[in-house]
Amino acid sequence: MSYGATPPPVTENLTQWAQNIVRYLQRNLARLQFKTADASAADDGAILWDAVSGYPVVSKGGSWRQVILADGHAIFGQDVDITAAAANTAYKIALDNISAQGITLTGSPLTEITFTDGGLYSLAFTAQIESTSSSTVEFRLWPRKNGTDVTGSTIVASLHNNGATIAVSRTALFQLAAGDVLNVMWATTSTNGLLKAHAATAYAPASPSVTLVITRVRA
């Protein structure tokens, strides 16, 4: 016989009842209590399980705060060259899913980054830019949120030598809601500019053209 949320009833066989009580306590003491509609967060430090949202919460400052689990991280990248069909034109960067939980890549190609849970996210982006022209080539890279370019977010870099390659990067915090969609955008002033991936050598591994690492900092 097994017992769930309620302790086993007292029986005439006290030894058996004691054994049932021990099993019940072992099974239930380590479990969080479920958060009910009238649960009070007045005292700090109470931890409950929010069954509606699917994560634990802790009381702090009079409100329930989500306890961050392993959900909400991703490593995306691209191991091929990315080129522009036209100069001075914004393009979405297609990515590959290296590792992700709570964040998905969709679209054809995979350009839409969708967040399952809301929260504050850290995004670390790196691109390897290259020019095949001896004239100055400028590059612009920026995020787009739910179809709108994020104000003041553009990385601007330029190359002046044929065959020159440099890596550009930026880390930023984004407050996102569940279901929000991000795109990584780029443009160049010349089709001689590209985001370059390099093959492995005998002494070093391959180099991706772009990488994006996402970590949820808090709910």
Accessible surface in RSA format (square Angstrom, percent):
REM  Atomic radii and reference values for relative SASA: ProtOr
REM  Chains: A
REM  Algorithm: Lee & Richards
REM  Probe-radius: 1.40
REM  Slices: 20
REM RES _ NUM      All-atoms   Total-Side   Main-Chain    Non-polar    All polar
REM                ABS   REL    ABS   REL    ABS   REL    ABS   REL    ABS   REL
RES MET A   1   195.43 101.2 113.96  75.4  81.47 194.0 116.74  99.2  78.70 104.3
RES SER A   2    97.53  82.4  74.09  98.9  23.45  54.0  39.71  84.6  57.83  81.0
RES TYR A   3    35.08  16.4  27.77  15.8   7.30  19.0  27.18  20.4   7.90   9.7
RES GLY A   4    45.09  55.6   0.00   N/A  45.09  55.6  33.37  91.6  11.72  26.3
RES ALA A   5    95.83  88.1  63.75  98.4  32.08  73.0  69.45  97.8  26.39  69.9
RES THR A   6    94.56  67.3  94.07  95.4   0.49   1.2  68.74  92.3  25.81  39.0
RES PRO A   7    76.32  55.6  66.19  60.3  10.13  36.8  66.19  54.6  10.13  62.9
RES PRO A   8     6.01   4.4   0.09   0.1   5.91  21.5   0.09   0.1   5.91  36.8
RES PRO A   9    85.28  62.2  73.73  67.2  11.55  42.0  84.23  69.5   1.04   6.5
RES VAL A  10   106.32  70.0  79.97  72.4  26.35  63.5  79.97  69.5  26.35  71.5
RES THR A  11    60.12  42.8  49.13  49.8  11.00  26.2  56.93  76.5   3.19   4.8
RES GLU A  12   177.91 102.1 146.11 110.5  31.81  75.7  67.65 130.8 110.27  90.0
RES ASN A  13    88.16  60.8  78.73  76.1   9.43  22.7  31.01  74.6  57.15  55.2
RES LEU A  14   114.68  63.9 109.54  78.4   5.13  12.9 109.79  77.1   4.89  13.2
RES THR A  15    94.43  67.2  87.69  88.9   6.74  16.1  56.16  75.4  38.27  57.9
RES GLN A  16    73.74  41.2  72.87  53.3   0.87   2.1  26.70  56.8  47.04  35.7
RES TRP A  17    70.14  28.1  70.01  33.9   0.13   0.3  70.07  37.4   0.07   0.1
RES ALA A  18    45.90  42.2  43.87  67.7   2.03   4.6  45.63  64.3   0.27   0.7
RES GLN A  19    86.40  48.3  82.55  60.3   3.84   9.2  27.97  59.5  58.42  44.3
RES ASN A  20    15.98  11.0  14.77  14.3   1.21   2.9   0.46   1.1  15.52  15.0
RES ILE A  21    40.24  22.9  40.24  30.0   0.00   0.0  40.24  29.0   0.00   0.0
RES VAL A  22    77.95  51.3  77.07  69.8   0.88   2.1  77.87  67.7   0.09   0.2
RES ARG A  23   106.60  44.8 104.68  53.4   1.93   4.6  52.80  72.2  53.80  32.6
RES TYR A  24    30.18  14.1  30.18  17.2   0.00   0.0  10.38   7.8  19.80  24.4
RES LEU A  25    72.73  40.5  72.59  51.9   0.14   0.4  72.68  51.0   0.05   0.1
RES GLN A  26   134.86  75.4 105.57  77.2  29.28  69.7  47.50 101.1  87.35  66.3
RES ARG A  27    84.57  35.5  70.38  35.9  14.19  33.8  52.51  71.8  32.06  19.4
RES ASN A  28    25.36  17.5  20.52  19.8   4.84  11.6  12.83  30.9  12.53  12.1
RES LEU A  29   138.75  77.3 111.92  80.1  26.83  67.4 114.02  80.1  24.73  66.5
RES ALA A  30    96.63  88.9  58.31  90.0  38.32  87.2  70.08  98.7  26.55  70.3
RES ARG A  31   145.46  61.1 130.22  66.4  15.24  36.3  49.30  67.4  96.16  58.3
RES LEU A  32    70.54  39.3  56.79  40.6  13.75  34.6  58.49  41.1  12.05  32.4
RES GLN A  33   129.21  72.3 126.00  92.1   3.21   7.6  46.91  99.9  82.30  62.4
RES PHE A  34   130.23  65.2 118.07  73.1  12.16  31.7 118.07  71.6  12.16  34.8
RES LYS A  35    65.58  32.0  44.09  27.0  21.49  51.2   5.19   4.7  60.39  64.3
RES THR A  36    76.82  54.6  69.72  70.7   7.10  16.9  67.67  90.9   9.15  13.8
RES ALA A  37   118.46 108.9  69.06 106.6  49.40 112.4  80.05 112.7  38.41 101.8
RES ASP A  38   126.30  88.5  97.32  96.9  28.99  68.5  50.40 118.6  75.90  75.7
RES ALA A  39    28.99  26.7   5.45   8.4  23.54  53.6  14.30  20.1  14.69  38.9
RES SER A  40    79.89  67.5  54.25  72.4  25.64  59.1  47.86 101.9  32.03  44.9
RES ALA A  41     9.21   8.5   3.18   4.9   6.03  13.7   3.27   4.6   5.93  15.7
RES ALA A  42    81.13  74.6  48.71  75.2  32.41  73.7  55.88  78.7  25.24  66.9
RES ASP A  43   114.64  80.3 109.04 108.5   5.60  13.2  34.29  80.7  80.35  80.1
RES ASP A  44   101.27  70.9  71.14  70.8  30.13  71.2  29.86  70.3  71.41  71.2
RES GLY A  45    53.21  65.6   0.00   N/A  53.21  65.6  30.31  83.2  22.90  51.3
RES ALA A  46    41.99  38.6  32.75  50.5   9.23  21.0  41.63  58.6   0.36   0.9
RES ILE A  47    88.46  50.3  72.57  54.1  15.89  38.3  72.57  52.3  15.89  43.1
RES LEU A  48    29.33  16.3  29.33  21.0   0.00   0.0  29.33  20.6   0.00   0.0
RES TRP A  49    78.81  31.6  78.81  38.1   0.00   0.0  66.52  35.5  12.29  19.9
RES ASP A  50    20.05  14.0  19.92  19.8   0.12   0.3   0.12   0.3  19.92  19.9
RES ALA A  51    59.63  54.8  35.49  54.8  24.14  54.9  36.57  51.5  23.05  61.1
RES VAL A  52   148.89  98.0 115.52 104.6  33.37  80.4 122.75 106.7  26.15  70.9
RES SER A  53    55.81  47.2  24.96  33.3  30.84  71.1  12.27  26.1  43.54  61.0
RES GLY A  54    39.27  48.4   0.00   N/A  39.27  48.4  22.23  61.0  17.05  38.2
RES TYR A  55    47.63  22.2  47.63  27.1   0.00   0.0  16.54  12.4  31.09  38.3
RES PRO A  56    11.15   8.1  11.15  10.2   0.00   0.0  11.15   9.2   0.00   0.0
RES VAL A  57     5.35   3.5   5.35   4.8   0.00   0.0   5.35   4.7   0.00   0.0
RES VAL A  58    38.75  25.5  38.75  35.1   0.00   0.0  38.75  33.7   0.00   0.0
RES SER A  59     1.42   1.2   0.00   0.0   1.42   3.3   0.00   0.0   1.42   2.0
RES LYS A  60   119.22  58.2 119.22  73.1   0.00   0.0  66.20  59.6  53.02  56.5
RES GLY A  61    65.96  81.3   0.00   N/A  65.96  81.3  36.50 100.2  29.46  66.0
RES GLY A  62    53.89  66.5   0.00   N/A  53.89  66.5  21.99  60.3  31.90  71.4
RES SER A  63    49.12  41.5  45.26  60.4   3.86   8.9  42.65  90.8   6.47   9.1
RES TRP A  64    55.21  22.2  28.65  13.9  26.56  62.4  26.54  14.2  28.67  46.5
RES ARG A  65   112.92  47.4 110.34  56.2   2.58   6.1  39.60  54.1  73.33  44.4
RES GLN A  66    30.56  17.1  11.84   8.7  18.72  44.6   3.83   8.2  26.73  20.3
RES VAL A  67    52.27  34.4  48.76  44.1   3.51   8.5  52.27  45.4   0.00   0.0
RES ILE A  68    57.91  33.0  34.16  25.4  23.75  57.2  34.16  24.6  23.75  64.4
RES LEU A  69    76.14  42.4  61.92  44.3  14.22  35.8  68.56  48.2   7.58  20.4
RES ALA A  70    72.91  67.0  52.63  81.2  20.28  46.1  65.31  92.0   7.60  20.1
RES ASP A  71    52.46  36.7  49.39  49.2   3.08   7.3   4.60  10.8  47.86  47.7
RES GLY A  72     2.30   2.8   0.00   N/A   2.30   2.8   0.83   2.3   1.46   3.3
RES HIS A  73    66.70  36.5  66.70  46.4   0.00   0.0  44.39  45.7  22.32  26.0
RES ALA A  74     0.58   0.5   0.00   0.0   0.58   1.3   0.00   0.0   0.58   1.5
RES ILE A  75    71.90  40.9  71.90  53.6   0.00   0.0  71.90  51.8   0.00   0.0
RES PHE A  76     0.00   0.0   0.00   0.0   0.00   0.0   0.00   0.0   0.00   0.0
RES GLY A  77     2.21   2.7   0.00   N/A   2.21   2.7   2.21   6.1   0.00   0.0
RES GLN A  78    20.26  11.3  17.68  12.9   2.58   6.2   1.04   2.2  19.23  14.6
RES ASP A  79   101.93  71.4  83.87  83.5  18.06  42.7  29.58  69.6  72.35  72.2
RES VAL A  80    84.44  55.6  80.71  73.1   3.73   9.0  84.44  73.4   0.00   0.0
RES ASP A  81    57.99  40.6  38.19  38.0  19.80  46.8  14.46  34.0  43.53  43.4
RES ILE A  82    23.75  13.5  20.76  15.5   3.00   7.2  23.75  17.1   0.00   0.0
RES THR A  83    93.72  66.7  73.03  74.0  20.69  49.3  40.22  54.0  53.49  80.9
RES ALA A  84     7.54   6.9   0.09   0.1   7.45  17.0   0.36   0.5   7.18  19.0
RES ALA A  85    94.00  86.4  54.25  83.7  39.76  90.4  66.08  93.1  27.92  74.0
RES ALA A  86    43.82  40.3  40.59  62.6   3.23   7.3  43.82  61.7   0.00   0.0
RES ALA A  87    38.61  35.5  23.74  36.6  14.87  33.8  23.74  33.4  14.87  39.4
RES ASN A  88   116.67  80.5  81.73  79.0  34.94  84.1  34.98  84.2  81.69  79.0
RES THR A  89    51.85  36.9  47.40  48.1   4.45  10.6  40.10  53.9  11.75  17.8
RES ALA A  90    48.20  44.3  24.15  37.3  24.05  54.7  24.15  34.0  24.05  63.7
RES TYR A  91    60.39  28.2  57.57  32.8   2.81   7.3  55.10  41.4   5.29   6.5
RES LYS A  92    92.98  45.4  71.75  44.0  21.23  50.5  34.62  31.2  58.36  62.2
RES ILE A  93     0.53   0.3   0.00   0.0   0.53   1.3   0.29   0.2   0.24   0.6
RES ALA A  94    25.21  23.2  22.14  34.2   3.08   7.0  22.14  31.2   3.08   8.1
RES LEU A  95     2.08   1.2   0.67   0.5   1.41   3.5   0.67   0.5   1.41   3.8
RES ASP A  96    63.69  44.6  63.36  63.1   0.33   0.8  21.13  49.7  42.56  42.4
RES ASN A  97    81.83  56.4  52.29  50.5  29.54  71.1  17.99  43.3  63.84  61.7
RES ILE A  98   112.56  64.1  81.41  60.6  31.15  75.1  86.14  62.0  26.42  71.7
RES SER A  99    49.21  41.6  41.74  55.7   7.47  17.2  24.50  52.2  24.71  34.6
RES ALA A 100    36.45  33.5   1.92   3.0  34.54  78.6   2.16   3.0  34.30  90.9
RES GLN A 101    80.35  44.9  75.53  55.2   4.82  11.5  23.81  50.7  56.54  42.9
RES GLY A 102    22.12  27.3   0.00   N/A  22.12  27.3  11.19  30.7  10.93  24.5
RES ILE A 103     3.54   2.0   0.00   0.0   3.54   8.5   0.00   0.0   3.54   9.6
RES THR A 104    66.13  47.0  64.67  65.6   1.46   3.5  58.64  78.8   7.49  11.3
RES LEU A 105    20.31  11.3   2.13   1.5  18.18  45.7   2.13   1.5  18.18  48.9
RES THR A 106    66.94  47.6  64.18  65.1   2.76   6.6  57.30  77.0   9.64  14.6
RES GLY A 107    41.10  50.7   0.00   N/A  41.10  50.7  24.52  67.3  16.58  37.1
RES SER A 108   118.26  99.9  80.05 106.8  38.21  88.0  42.61  90.7  75.65 106.0
RES PRO A 109    90.69  66.1  79.98  72.9  10.71  38.9  89.54  73.9   1.15   7.1
RES LEU A 110    67.71  37.7  66.15  47.3   1.56   3.9  66.15  46.5   1.56   4.2
RES THR A 111    13.12   9.3  12.46  12.6   0.67   1.6   5.39   7.2   7.73  11.7
RES GLU A 112    40.12  23.0  40.12  30.4   0.00   0.0  20.80  40.2  19.32  15.8
RES ILE A 113     0.37   0.2   0.37   0.3   0.00   0.0   0.37   0.3   0.00   0.0
RES THR A 114    35.67  25.4  35.42  35.9   0.25   0.6  29.65  39.8   6.02   9.1
RES PHE A 115     0.20   0.1   0.00   0.0   0.20   0.5   0.00   0.0   0.20   0.6
RES THR A 116    82.12  58.4  65.10  66.0  17.03  40.6  57.63  77.4  24.50  37.0
RES ASP A 117    36.94  25.9  35.38  35.2   1.56   3.7   4.95  11.7  31.99  31.9
RES GLY A 118    24.79  30.6   0.00   N/A  24.79  30.6  13.62  37.4  11.17  25.0
RES GLY A 119     2.92   3.6   0.00   N/A   2.92   3.6   0.98   2.7   1.94   4.4
RES LEU A 120    28.96  16.1  28.96  20.7   0.00   0.0  28.96  20.3   0.00   0.0
RES TYR A 121     0.23   0.1   0.23   0.1   0.00   0.0   0.00   0.0   0.23   0.3
RES SER A 122    25.99  22.0  25.06  33.4   0.93   2.2   9.59  20.4  16.40  23.0
RES LEU A 123    12.97   7.2  10.64   7.6   2.33   5.9  10.64   7.5   2.33   6.3
RES ALA A 124    35.98  33.1  33.30  51.4   2.68   6.1  33.60  47.3   2.38   6.3
RES PHE A 125    21.37  10.7  20.17  12.5   1.20   3.1  20.17  12.2   1.20   3.4
RES THR A 126    50.96  36.2  50.63  51.3   0.33   0.8  29.82  40.1  21.14  32.0
RES ALA A 127     0.35   0.3   0.00   0.0   0.35   0.8   0.35   0.5   0.00   0.0
RES GLN A 128    31.24  17.5  30.56  22.3   0.67   1.6   4.08   8.7  27.16  20.6
RES ILE A 129     0.00   0.0   0.00   0.0   0.00   0.0   0.00   0.0   0.00   0.0
RES GLU A 130    20.29  11.6  20.29  15.3   0.00   0.0   0.80   1.5  19.48  15.9
RES SER A 131     0.00   0.0   0.00   0.0   0.00   0.0   0.00   0.0   0.00   0.0
RES THR A 132    68.52  48.7  53.12  53.9  15.40  36.7  45.43  61.0  23.09  34.9
RES SER A 133    18.31  15.5  14.17  18.9   4.13   9.5   5.97  12.7  12.34  17.3
RES SER A 134    92.35  78.0  71.30  95.2  21.05  48.5  37.03  78.9  55.32  77.5
RES SER A 135    72.76  61.5  64.97  86.7   7.79  17.9  36.27  77.2  36.49  51.1
RES THR A 136    77.57  55.2  53.35  54.1  24.22  57.7  32.41  43.5  45.16  68.3
RES VAL A 137     1.36   0.9   1.36   1.2   0.00   0.0   1.36   1.2   0.00   0.0
RES GLU A 138    61.36  35.2  60.95  46.1   0.41   1.0   8.61  16.7  52.74  43.1
RES PHE A 139     0.32   0.2   0.00   0.0   0.32   0.8   0.32   0.2   0.00   0.0
RES ARG A 140    94.68  39.8  94.67  48.3   0.01   0.0  30.13  41.2  64.55  39.1
RES LEU A 141     1.74   1.0   1.16   0.8   0.58   1.4   1.47   1.0   0.27   0.7
RES TRP A 142    31.69  12.7  25.64  12.4   6.05  14.2  29.92  16.0   1.76   2.9
RES PRO A 143    23.05  16.8  22.39  20.4   0.67   2.4  22.85  18.9   0.20   1.3
RES ARG A 144    50.69  21.3  50.69  25.8   0.00   0.0   3.50   4.8  47.19  28.6
RES LYS A 145    66.20  32.3  63.33  38.9   2.86   6.8  29.30  26.4  36.90  39.3
RES ASN A 146    83.64  57.7  52.49  50.7  31.15  75.0  35.22  84.8  48.42  46.8
RES GLY A 147    58.95  72.7   0.00   N/A  58.95  72.7  28.38  77.9  30.57  68.5
RES THR A 148    94.77  67.4  90.48  91.7   4.29  10.2  64.08  86.1  30.70  46.4
RES ASP A 149    68.09  47.7  56.04  55.8  12.05  28.5  22.68  53.4  45.40  45.3
RES VAL A 150    44.37  29.2  34.35  31.1  10.02  24.2  39.21  34.1   5.16  14.0
RES THR A 151   135.60  96.4 108.20 109.7  27.40  65.3  82.20 110.4  53.40  80.7
RES GLY A 152    80.89  99.8   0.00   N/A  80.89  99.8  40.39 110.9  40.49  90.7
RES SER A 153    16.15  13.6   9.23  12.3   6.93  16.0  12.95  27.6   3.21   4.5
RES THR A 154    53.28  37.9  38.13  38.7  15.15  36.1  16.35  22.0  36.93  55.8
RES ILE A 155    19.08  10.9  18.83  14.0   0.25   0.6  19.08  13.7   0.00   0.0
RES VAL A 156    83.99  55.3  54.67  49.5  29.32  70.6  54.67  47.5  29.32  79.5
RES ALA A 157    15.32  14.1   7.11  11.0   8.21  18.7  15.32  21.6   0.00   0.0
RES SER A 158    41.51  35.1  26.82  35.8  14.68  33.8   5.44  11.6  36.07  50.5
RES LEU A 159     8.40   4.7   7.56   5.4   0.84   2.1   8.40   5.9   0.00   0.0
RES HIS A 160   102.38  56.0  95.44  66.3   6.95  17.8  70.81  73.0  31.58  36.7
RES ASN A 161    99.05  68.3  97.45  94.2   1.60   3.9  20.27  48.8  78.79  76.2
RES ASN A 162   102.18  70.5  76.30  73.7  25.89  62.3  16.62  40.0  85.56  82.7
RES GLY A 163    48.63  60.0   0.00   N/A  48.63  60.0  26.93  73.9  21.70  48.6
RES ALA A 164    26.72  24.6  15.99  24.7  10.73  24.4  26.35  37.1   0.36   1.0
RES THR A 165    48.36  34.4  21.27  21.6  27.08  64.5  18.90  25.4  29.46  44.5
RES ILE A 166    78.64  44.8  71.79  53.5   6.85  16.5  78.64  56.6   0.00   0.0
RES ALA A 167    68.49  63.0  37.90  58.5  30.59  69.6  38.11  53.7  30.38  80.5
RES VAL A 168    17.47  11.5  13.37  12.1   4.10   9.9  17.47  15.2   0.00   0.0
RES SER A 169    76.41  64.6  50.40  67.3  26.01  59.9  13.70  29.2  62.71  87.8
RES ARG A 170   107.66  45.2  95.72  48.8  11.94  28.4  44.01  60.2  63.65  38.6
RES THR A 171    90.88  64.6  63.45  64.3  27.43  65.4  42.53  57.1  48.35  73.1
RES ALA A 172    35.55  32.7  28.99  44.7   6.55  14.9  35.55  50.1   0.00   0.0
RES LEU A 173   111.31  62.0  83.36  59.6  27.95  70.3  83.36  58.5  27.95  75.2
RES PHE A 174    24.87  12.4  21.73  13.5   3.14   8.2  24.87  15.1   0.00   0.0
RES GLN A 175   101.33  56.7  88.41  64.6  12.93  30.8  60.34 128.4  40.99  31.1
RES LEU A 176     4.78   2.7   0.12   0.1   4.66  11.7   1.94   1.4   2.84   7.6
RES ALA A 177    57.71  53.1  52.04  80.3   5.68  12.9  56.27  79.2   1.44   3.8
RES ALA A 178    68.41  62.9  42.50  65.6  25.90  58.9  42.84  60.3  25.57  67.7
RES GLY A 179    47.51  58.6   0.00   N/A  47.51  58.6  29.85  81.9  17.66  39.6
RES ASP A 180    16.26  11.4  15.67  15.6   0.59   1.4   0.56   1.3  15.69  15.7
RES VAL A 181    37.07  24.4  37.07  33.6   0.00   0.0  37.07  32.2   0.00   0.0
RES LEU A 182     3.04   1.7   3.04   2.2   0.00   0.0   3.04   2.1   0.00   0.0
RES ASN A 183     5.05   3.5   4.41   4.3   0.64   1.5   0.04   0.1   5.01   4.8
RES VAL A 184    14.93   9.8  14.14  12.8   0.79   1.9  14.14  12.3   0.79   2.2
RES MET A 185     2.79   1.4   2.79   1.8   0.00   0.0   2.79   2.4   0.00   0.0
RES TRP A 186     1.20   0.5   1.20   0.6   0.00   0.0   0.00   0.0   1.20   1.9
RES ALA A 187    13.31  12.2  12.63  19.5   0.69   1.6  12.88  18.1   0.43   1.1
RES THR A 188     3.04   2.2   0.00   0.0   3.04   7.2   2.90   3.9   0.14   0.2
RES THR A 189    51.99  37.0  36.24  36.7  15.75  37.5  33.28  44.7  18.71  28.3
RES SER A 190    24.65  20.8  21.86  29.2   2.79   6.4  16.91  36.0   7.74  10.8
RES THR A 191    76.58  54.5  55.37  56.1  21.21  50.6  25.49  34.2  51.09  77.2
RES ASN A 192    61.77  42.6  59.72  57.7   2.04   4.9   2.04   4.9  59.72  57.7
RES GLY A 193     0.00   0.0   0.00   N/A   0.00   0.0   0.00   0.0   0.00   0.0
RES LEU A 194    18.39  10.2  18.39  13.2   0.00   0.0  18.39  12.9   0.00   0.0
RES LEU A 195     0.00   0.0   0.00   0.0   0.00   0.0   0.00   0.0   0.00   0.0
RES LYS A 196    47.18  23.0  47.18  28.9   0.00   0.0  10.65   9.6  36.53  38.9
RES ALA A 197    13.65  12.6   5.07   7.8   8.58  19.5   5.29   7.4   8.37  22.2
RES HIS A 198    73.46  40.2  67.96  47.2   5.51  14.1  47.70  49.2  25.76  30.0
RES ALA A 199    87.15  80.1  62.80  96.9  24.35  55.4  70.56  99.4  16.59  43.9
RES ALA A 200    64.33  59.2  39.17  60.4  25.17  57.3  39.26  55.3  25.08  66.4
RES THR A 201    69.71  49.6  46.95  47.6  22.76  54.2  55.95  75.1  13.76  20.8
RES ALA A 202   115.39 106.1  63.06  97.3  52.32 119.0  75.77 106.7  39.62 105.0
RES TYR A 203   191.83  89.6 154.28  87.8  37.55  97.7 124.08  93.2  67.75  83.5
RES ALA A 204    39.97  36.8  33.06  51.0   6.91  15.7  37.24  52.4   2.73   7.2
RES PRO A 205   119.95  87.4 101.52  92.5  18.43  67.0 107.85  89.0  12.09  75.2
RES ALA A 206    60.98  56.1  41.25  63.7  19.73  44.9  41.27  58.1  19.71  52.2
RES SER A 207    32.96  27.8  29.67  39.6   3.29   7.6  23.40  49.8   9.56  13.4
RES PRO A 208    55.22  40.2  49.43  45.1   5.79  21.0  50.10  41.4   5.12  31.8
RES SER A 209     0.46   0.4   0.00   0.0   0.46   1.1   0.00   0.0   0.46   0.6
RES VAL A 210     1.50   1.0   0.01   0.0   1.50   3.6   1.50   1.3   0.00   0.0
RES THR A 211    38.30  27.2  38.16  38.7   0.14   0.3  26.48  35.6  11.82  17.9
RES LEU A 212     3.26   1.8   3.26   2.3   0.00   0.0   3.26   2.3   0.00   0.0
RES VAL A 213    63.87  42.0  62.41  56.5   1.46   3.5  62.41  54.2   1.46   4.0
RES ILE A 214     0.87   0.5   0.00   0.0   0.87   2.1   0.00   0.0   0.87   2.4
RES THR A 215    68.20  48.5  68.18  69.1   0.01   0.0  48.58  65.2  19.62  29.7
RES ARG A 216    12.26   5.1   2.11   1.1  10.14  24.1   0.65   0.9  11.60   7.0
RES VAL A 217    78.63  51.7  54.97  49.8  23.66  57.0  59.72  51.9  18.91  51.3
RES ARG A 218   129.25  54.3 129.25  65.9   0.00   0.0  52.00  71.1  77.25  46.8
RES ALA A 219    44.68  41.1  16.86  26.0  27.82  63.3  29.36  41.4  15.32  40.6
END  Absolute sums over single chains surface
CHAIN  1 A    12288.1       9513.2       2774.9       7337.8       4950.3
END  Absolute sums over all chains
TOTAL         12288.1       9513.2       2774.9       7337.8       4950.3
